[in-house]
Amino acid sequence: MSETEEHLDFAQQIADACETYLVGLQAISRGEAAGAAVPLLLLEVSQLLLAGARLGAQIDFETTTEYQPDVGPDPDLDAMRLRLADVLGEIDTYSHNFEPYDPETFPSQLSDDLASIAYDVALGLRHFRNGDVTEALWWWQFSYLSSWGTSACGVLGALHSVVAHDRLDRELEFEGEQIEAADALVGAPEGSDAGMDAGTPTR
């Protein structure tokens, strides 16, 4: 396989990942995910970051022109952004750390960042669909390193935190309910250690 064919095959894989993200984001924003919006957003962002990591691992792609070719008017993603903000509700605002080696964080909105990522990857997709593979690869790589990669990492951390707290806090609550039920069954007095057997030595 020639270098050109390899680039085309690689670009097609990145294009597929970008399109999957865009289609999934639109569906989630329209409420099609029911109660699974956050875990599905976590999945979509994780998969896109894999494509980004593959771009970051490549040598720098170079274009033959100084300026990007015109691919038409920018897509209007504001309606989707507003729908996402409505779906996410009170968890939309989170603390984002733009530079991991600097502890300072800034307030950000998941809906804004998700839409911004969509804009960046969609632009590369438009170059690709216009047949300009080199421009598409250059833009995807450049914007991953300079923009949407950082945003996606912040979004990923926030979404993971929501999912983890939802699952783990619920398990802790369930464990507490189990202990209370066990206390009731064995008639343990209030304030006693339900897991302590009278014949088991303490240590």
C-alpha positions, 0 to 999 in steps of 0.5 A: 500500500502506497503512502497516499493509500495509507493516508486515505485509509487512515483519513477514512477511519478518522472521518468515520469516528467524527461522523459517529460522534456528530450523529450521536451528539445530535441524537442525544441532544434530541432526547433519544437517549432517554435516561442514558444521556450521560453514559452515552456522551461519555462513550461518544467522547471516549471514542472520539478521543481514541481517534484524536490520540491516533492523530497525535501519534502520527508525524505532522501532516503538512499542506501545500497551501498557506490558507485553508480552502473555503468549504462553505458557511460554518454549520449552525450548531447553536440549536444543538448546544441549547438542547444539550444544555437542557438535557444536562441541566444542573450538571452542565457547568463544571470545573475545567483544568485547561493545563494539567500542570497548572492547578487553576480551574475555570468554570465551563459548560459541557454543552458549549464544549461538546458543540465546540468539539463538534464544530472542529471535527465537522470542519475536517469532515467537510474537507474530507468530503470535498476530496481534500484528504491532506487538508482534512488530516492536517486540520484534524491533527492541528485542532486536536492538539490545539483545541478539541483534544483539551476540551474533550479531555475536560468533558471526559473527566466531568462525565466520568465523575457523574457516572462514577458518583451515580453508580458508586454512591448508589452502591454505598446507599444500597449497602447501608440499606442492607446493613439496616435490614440485617440489623432488623433481622437479627435484632441488633440494638441501635448503634451496635456493629451489625457485622460483629459476631459475639463469638468473634474476637476483635482486633 
